[in-house]
């Protein structure tokens, strides 16, 4: 039997550098994302690390900028809580100090408002009449979105959402 492997076109380091620059210019990227992409393009470790350092020097790649953009984007656009954002950044192999910095860039008042909005929207969608089950469903939903349990409890106590 013949092996039917599709041979990926390998790029030269110069080609990869240019392609990586436009890849990073398109949107903020984590170093590990770019590193993986460079390996996919058939480069060896030494070339990959050289290109990564060139991208950092040229300000195409900035892990702090990426972490903040990721946190803000997931919070504002997707309505994610800090727990889920932290998991996403860890998955992208962002360092713990940068994760802390990114999470601290989220405005606490906005965060509280976003969770309140998420809970109110979900509360309107729920068909459950039993207040205990309704409250449980709201807690589970917000927890699944990555919000902290203590804050969920606090908002539910303030707004008395589950009693509607």
C-alpha positions as CSV (number, residue, x, y, z in Angstrom):
1,X,0.0,0.0,0.0
2,X,1.1,3.5,-0.8
3,X,1.2,6.1,1.9
4,X,-1.0,9.0,0.9
5,X,0.5,11.8,2.9
6,X,0.0,15.3,1.8
7,X,3.3,17.0,1.9
8,X,3.0,20.5,3.4
9,X,5.1,23.1,1.6
10,X,8.0,24.0,3.9
11,X,8.8,27.7,4.1
12,X,12.2,29.2,4.3
13,X,12.9,31.2,7.5
14,X,12.5,34.5,5.5
15,X,9.2,33.5,4.0
16,X,8.0,32.3,7.4
17,X,9.1,35.6,9.0
18,X,7.0,37.6,6.6
19,X,4.0,35.3,6.9
20,X,4.3,35.4,10.7
21,X,4.4,39.2,10.7
22,X,1.1,39.4,8.8
23,X,-0.3,36.6,11.0
24,X,0.5,38.7,14.1
25,X,-0.6,42.0,12.5
26,X,-4.0,40.6,11.7
27,X,-4.8,40.0,15.4
28,X,-3.1,39.7,18.7
29,X,-1.5,36.3,19.2
30,X,0.0,34.3,22.0
31,X,3.7,33.3,21.6
32,X,2.7,29.7,21.7
33,X,0.2,30.1,18.9
34,X,2.8,31.7,16.7
35,X,5.4,29.1,17.7
36,X,3.0,26.2,16.8
37,X,2.2,27.9,13.4
38,X,5.9,28.2,12.7
39,X,6.4,24.5,13.4
40,X,3.5,23.7,11.2
41,X,5.2,25.6,8.4
42,X,8.1,23.2,8.7
43,X,10.7,25.3,10.5
44,X,13.2,23.9,13.0
45,X,13.5,25.0,16.6
46,X,16.4,27.4,16.1
47,X,14.6,29.2,13.3
48,X,11.4,29.3,15.2
49,X,13.0,30.9,18.3
50,X,14.9,33.4,16.1
51,X,11.7,34.4,14.3
52,X,9.8,34.7,17.7
53,X,12.5,37.0,19.0
54,X,12.4,39.1,15.8
55,X,8.6,39.4,16.1
56,X,8.9,40.5,19.7
57,X,11.7,43.1,18.7
58,X,9.5,44.3,15.9
59,X,6.5,44.6,18.3
60,X,4.4,42.2,16.2
61,X,4.3,39.9,19.2
62,X,3.6,41.2,22.7
63,X,2.4,38.7,25.3
64,X,1.1,41.3,27.7
65,X,-0.8,43.1,24.9
66,X,-2.3,39.7,23.8
67,X,-3.3,38.8,27.4
68,X,-5.1,42.1,28.0
69,X,-6.8,42.0,24.5
70,X,-7.9,38.4,25.1
71,X,-9.3,39.1,28.6
72,X,-11.1,42.3,27.4
73,X,-12.5,40.6,24.3
74,X,-13.8,37.5,26.0
75,X,-15.3,39.6,28.8
76,X,-17.0,42.2,26.6
77,X,-17.9,40.1,23.6
78,X,-18.6,36.7,25.0
79,X,-19.6,37.6,28.5
80,X,-17.0,35.3,30.1
81,X,-16.1,35.6,33.8
82,X,-12.5,35.7,35.1
83,X,-12.3,32.0,35.9
84,X,-13.0,31.0,32.3
85,X,-10.8,33.8,30.9
86,X,-7.9,32.6,33.2
87,X,-8.4,29.0,31.9
88,X,-8.3,30.3,28.3
89,X,-5.1,32.2,28.9
90,X,-3.5,29.2,30.7
91,X,-4.5,27.0,27.6
92,X,-2.7,29.6,25.5
93,X,0.3,29.1,27.8
94,X,0.4,32.7,29.0
95,X,2.4,33.2,32.2
96,X,0.7,33.6,35.6
97,X,1.9,37.2,36.2
98,X,0.5,38.2,32.8
99,X,-2.8,36.4,33.5
100,X,-3.1,38.4,36.8
101,X,-2.3,41.6,34.9
102,X,-4.9,40.9,32.2
103,X,-7.6,40.0,34.7
104,X,-6.9,43.2,36.7
105,X,-7.4,45.2,33.5
106,X,-11.1,44.3,33.7
107,X,-13.1,47.2,35.4
108,X,-14.7,45.8,38.6
109,X,-17.9,47.9,38.2
110,X,-18.3,46.7,34.5
111,X,-17.6,43.1,35.7
112,X,-20.4,43.4,38.3
113,X,-22.8,44.9,35.7
114,X,-22.0,42.2,33.1
115,X,-22.7,39.4,35.6
116,X,-25.9,41.1,36.6
117,X,-26.9,41.4,32.9
118,X,-26.0,37.8,32.3
119,X,-28.2,36.6,35.3
120,X,-31.1,38.9,34.4
121,X,-31.1,37.7,30.7
122,X,-31.0,34.0,31.8
123,X,-33.7,34.6,34.4
124,X,-36.0,35.9,31.7
125,X,-35.4,32.8,29.5
126,X,-36.0,30.2,32.3
127,X,-39.3,28.4,32.4
128,X,-38.8,27.1,35.9
129,X,-41.4,28.1,38.5
130,X,-39.8,26.6,41.6
131,X,-37.7,29.5,43.1
132,X,-35.1,27.0,44.5
133,X,-34.6,25.2,41.2
134,X,-34.6,28.6,39.3
135,X,-31.9,29.9,41.6
136,X,-29.8,26.8,41.2
137,X,-30.1,27.0,37.4
138,X,-29.0,30.7,37.5
139,X,-26.0,29.8,39.7
140,X,-25.0,26.9,37.4
141,X,-25.3,29.1,34.3
142,X,-23.2,31.9,35.7
143,X,-20.7,29.5,37.1
144,X,-20.4,27.8,33.7
145,X,-19.7,31.2,32.2
146,X,-16.7,31.5,34.5
147,X,-18.0,33.9,37.2
148,X,-17.0,33.5,40.8
149,X,-19.5,31.8,43.1
150,X,-19.3,34.5,45.8
151,X,-20.2,37.2,43.3
152,X,-23.0,35.2,41.8
153,X,-24.5,34.7,45.3
154,X,-24.0,38.4,46.1
155,X,-25.9,39.5,43.0
156,X,-28.7,37.0,43.4
157,X,-29.1,38.2,47.0
158,X,-29.2,41.9,45.9
159,X,-31.5,41.5,42.9
160,X,-33.7,38.7,44.2
161,X,-33.9,37.4,40.7
162,X,-34.8,33.8,41.4
163,X,-37.9,34.8,43.3
164,X,-39.7,36.3,40.3
